[in-house]
Amino acid sequence: MRNYIITTDTTADLPESYIQERGLGIMSLSYTIDGETYDRSHELPVKEFYAKMRNGSLPTTSQVNPEAAKEIFLDMMEQKDSDILHIAFSSGLSGSCNSARIGAQELAEEYEKHQVIVIDSLCASLGEGLLVHKALENQKKGMSLEENAKWLEENKLHLVHNFTVDDLFHLHRGGRVSKTAAVIGTMINLKPILHVDDQGHLIPLSKVRGRKKSLIALVDSMEKQMGSYRNQNDIVFISHGDSEEDAKFVAGLIKQRFGIESFLINYVGPTIGAHSGPGTMALFYMGEYR
């Protein structure tokens, strides 16, 4: 079996310790806040990023371009002398997946020694991260590059993303809710429950009134959507927009209700947090449907 490495984007929101321990390759999407641009080589501490947003700063984000993707793949291939399985940020939310595919195609035409397979995860944040985690487990079990890619394609739409936000303004800024809905929703403390659909887009599911009810609603949805996939959830991923105590509250509910003991909890990174805002709470697991 040919050797291969697994790569993904910074939008997978995996902890740096996880990335280093598993030798993941990372493609960095950049963002700009208060006139300065940051990426993985020049990082702004995530708590400082959210503090700036709370104080009124409005970040913008940029996708990876095809030339940058090609250079990153080539560098990784030459360093590791291996093929690459790249799990990309949802094409429904960014053009980075398409850039990765263009870069991989150009490499295939110019560089015959190794190949790059790009998977459109149709996932975001730690949903993308959980799909990466599954790919790493498959690799450990001895799956080849092609077998792993096939498994990911067959199972990625069973990776459920449900999340809520604390401030509707950022969803309005990103075109997810109208200005009227944002203003009225804020006035009456309305919290939307959203998910990532089968096309990788952010879609509203329901609305509840109050923060605590929105956190409980995430776990209620999990009970409905897991179905026959319940036994595949040996670990659940949770990401948050600088609201760690709420993440622990959600983890506690899941442990109490389903007996799941293992969690990976991390921040929603700046690239996605720029659009969801402080206080975002997102839950990721395997289910029968999204």
C-alpha positions in Angstrom: 0.0 0.0 0.0 1.3 3.4 -1.0 2.1 5.9 1.9 -0.2 8.9 2.1 -0.7 11.8 4.4 -4.0 13.5 5.4 -4.4 17.2 5.1 -7.2 19.7 5.8 -7.8 23.4 6.3 -7.6 25.7 9.3 -11.4 25.8 9.1 -11.4 22.3 10.6 -10.8 24.1 13.9 -8.7 21.3 15.4 -6.4 22.0 18.3 -2.8 22.6 17.5 -1.8 19.7 19.8 -4.1 17.4 17.8 -2.5 18.6 14.5 1.0 18.1 15.8 0.4 14.7 17.4 -1.1 13.2 14.2 1.2 14.9 11.7 -1.7 16.6 9.8 -0.9 18.9 6.9 -2.8 22.2 7.2 -3.9 24.6 4.5 -4.4 28.1 5.9 -7.2 30.4 5.1 -6.6 34.1 6.1 -8.7 36.7 7.7 -8.4 40.5 8.3 -9.4 42.4 11.3 -8.7 46.0 12.3 -6.6 46.4 9.1 -4.2 43.5 9.8 -4.2 40.1 8.0 -3.6 36.9 9.9 -3.1 33.3 9.0 -1.5 30.2 10.5 2.0 31.7 10.2 0.8 34.9 11.8 -1.9 34.2 14.4 -4.0 36.4 16.6 -4.8 34.7 19.9 -8.4 33.5 19.5 -9.6 35.1 22.7 -8.3 38.4 21.5 -10.0 37.9 18.2 -13.4 37.5 19.9 -12.7 40.4 22.3 -12.2 42.6 19.2 -15.5 41.3 17.7 -17.3 42.1 21.0 -15.9 45.6 20.8 -17.3 46.1 17.3 -14.5 45.0 15.0 -15.8 43.3 11.8 -13.4 40.8 10.3 -13.3 39.6 6.7 -12.1 36.3 5.4 -10.2 35.1 2.2 -10.2 31.7 0.6 -7.1 29.8 -0.6 -6.3 30.4 -4.3 -5.3 27.6 -6.7 -1.6 28.5 -6.9 -1.2 28.6 -3.2 -3.0 25.2 -2.9 -0.7 23.7 -5.5 2.4 25.0 -3.8 1.2 23.6 -0.4 0.5 20.2 -1.8 3.8 20.0 -3.7 5.7 21.0 -0.5 3.9 18.3 1.5 4.5 15.6 -1.1 8.2 16.3 -1.4 8.7 16.5 2.4 6.9 13.3 3.1 7.5 11.5 -0.2 3.8 10.4 -0.2 0.4 10.8 -1.7 -2.2 13.2 -0.2 -5.8 12.9 1.0 -7.1 16.4 1.4 -10.3 17.0 3.3 -11.5 20.4 2.2 -13.8 23.1 3.7 -17.4 22.8 2.4 -17.7 24.1 -1.2 -21.1 25.5 -0.1 -19.3 28.0 2.1 -16.0 28.7 0.4 -14.2 28.5 -2.9 -11.2 26.9 -1.2 -12.3 23.4 -2.1 -12.4 24.3 -5.8 -8.9 25.9 -5.5 -7.6 22.7 -3.9 -9.0 20.7 -6.8 -7.5 23.0 -9.4 -4.2 22.8 -7.6 -4.3 19.0 -7.4 -5.2 18.7 -11.1 -2.3 20.9 -12.1 0.0 18.8 -10.1 -1.3 15.6 -11.7 -0.5 17.1 -15.1 3.0 18.2 -14.1 4.1 15.8 -11.4 3.5 12.1 -11.9 5.3 10.6 -8.8 2.4 11.1 -6.4 -1.3 11.9 -6.4 -3.6 14.2 -4.5 -7.3 13.2 -3.8 -9.5 16.2 -2.7 -12.7 15.4 -0.8 -15.3 18.1 -0.6 -16.2 17.6 3.1 -19.5 19.6 2.9 -18.5 20.3 6.5 -17.3 23.2 8.6 -15.5 23.9 11.9 -15.2 20.7 14.0 -17.6 19.0 11.7 -14.8 19.1 9.1 -12.5 18.2 12.0 -14.6 15.1 13.0 -14.5 13.9 9.3 -10.7 14.3 9.5 -10.6 12.3 12.7 -12.6 9.5 11.0 -10.2 9.5 8.1 -7.2 9.2 10.5 -8.9 6.3 12.3 -9.5 4.6 8.9 -5.8 5.1 8.0 -4.8 3.5 11.3 -6.9 0.5 10.5 -5.0 0.1 7.2 -7.3 1.7 4.7 -5.6 2.6 1.4 -5.8 6.2 0.0 -8.6 5.1 -2.4 -10.5 3.1 0.3 -10.4 6.0 2.7 -11.5 8.5 0.1 -14.4 6.2 -0.9 -15.5 5.8 2.8 -15.4 9.6 3.3 -17.6 10.2 0.2 -20.1 7.5 1.4 -20.3 8.8 5.0 -19.8 12.6 5.0 -23.5 13.3 4.8 -24.0 11.4 8.0 -21.9 13.9 9.8 -24.4 16.2 11.5 -23.7 19.9 12.3 -26.2 21.7 14.6 -25.4 25.1 16.1 -26.8 28.2 17.6 -25.5 31.8 17.8 -25.8 34.3 20.6 -26.0 37.4 18.3 -28.1 37.5 15.2 -26.2 40.5 13.8 -23.3 38.4 12.5 -25.8 36.1 10.6 -27.4 39.2 9.2 -24.1 40.5 8.0 -23.4 37.3 6.3 -26.8 37.3 4.6 -28.3 34.4 6.7 -31.1 36.4 8.2 -32.8 39.7 7.3 -32.2 42.9 9.2 -35.8 42.9 10.4 -35.4 39.3 11.7 -32.1 40.2 13.4 -33.6 43.3 15.1 -36.8 41.6 16.3 -35.0 38.4 17.2 -32.6 40.3 19.4 -35.4 42.3 21.1 -37.2 39.1 22.2 -34.0 37.1 22.9 -34.7 34.6 20.0 -32.0 32.1 19.3 -31.9 30.3 16.0 -30.9 26.6 15.6 -29.1 26.1 12.3 -27.4 23.2 10.5 -25.2 22.5 7.5 -27.3 20.8 4.9 -26.4 18.1 2.3 -25.1 20.8 -0.1 -22.9 22.2 2.7 -24.9 25.4 3.2 -25.9 27.0 6.5 -29.7 26.6 6.9 -32.0 27.6 9.7 -33.8 24.7 11.4 -35.9 26.2 14.2 -36.0 29.0 16.8 -36.2 29.0 20.6 -36.3 31.8 23.1 -33.3 32.1 25.5 -29.7 30.9 25.5 -30.2 27.9 27.8 -33.1 26.6 25.8 -31.0 26.9 22.6 -28.3 24.7 24.1 -30.8 22.1 25.3 -32.3 22.2 21.8 -29.0 21.2 20.3 -29.0 18.0 22.4 -32.7 17.3 21.6 -31.9 17.4 17.9 -29.0 15.0 18.5 -31.3 12.5 20.0 -33.6 12.6 17.0 -30.9 12.6 14.3 -28.5 9.9 15.7 -30.9 7.1 15.1 -29.1 3.9 14.2 -25.7 5.7 14.1 -25.7 6.1 17.9 -23.0 3.4 18.3 -20.7 5.3 15.9 -20.5 8.2 18.4 -17.6 7.1 20.6 -16.5 10.7 20.6 -18.5 14.0 20.0 -16.9 17.2 18.9 -18.1 20.6 20.2 -16.9 24.0 19.1 -17.6 27.4 20.7 -17.2 31.1 20.0 -15.3 31.9 23.3 -18.1 30.3 25.5 -16.3 27.3 27.0 -18.6 27.0 30.0 -21.6 26.6 27.7 -19.7 24.0 25.8 -19.1 22.1 29.0 -22.8 22.4 29.8 -23.7 20.8 26.5 -21.1 18.0 27.0 -22.6 17.3 30.4 -26.1 17.0 28.9 -24.9 14.6 26.3 -23.0 12.5 28.8 -26.1 12.4 31.1 -28.6 11.6 28.3 -26.5 9.2 26.0 -23.7 8.0 28.2 -21.0 9.3 25.8 -17.8 10.0 27.8 -15.4 11.3 25.2 -15.4 14.9 23.8 -13.1 17.2 21.8 -14.0 20.8 22.7 -12.3 23.7 20.9 -12.9 27.3 19.7 -14.7 28.1 16.5 -11.6 29.5 14.7 -11.5 33.1 13.3 -12.3 32.2 9.7 -15.7 30.8 10.6 -16.1 32.8 13.8 -15.9 36.0 11.6 -19.4 35.0 10.3 -21.0 33.4 13.3 -19.7 35.7 16.1 -18.9 35.3 19.8 -21.1 32.9 21.7 -21.6 30.4 18.8 -22.2 26.9 20.0 -21.8 24.0 17.6 -22.3 20.2 18.0 -21.0 17.5 15.7 -21.7 13.8 15.6 -22.7 10.9 13.3 -26.4 10.6 12.5 -28.9 9.0 10.1 -29.5 12.4 8.5 -28.3 16.0 8.7 
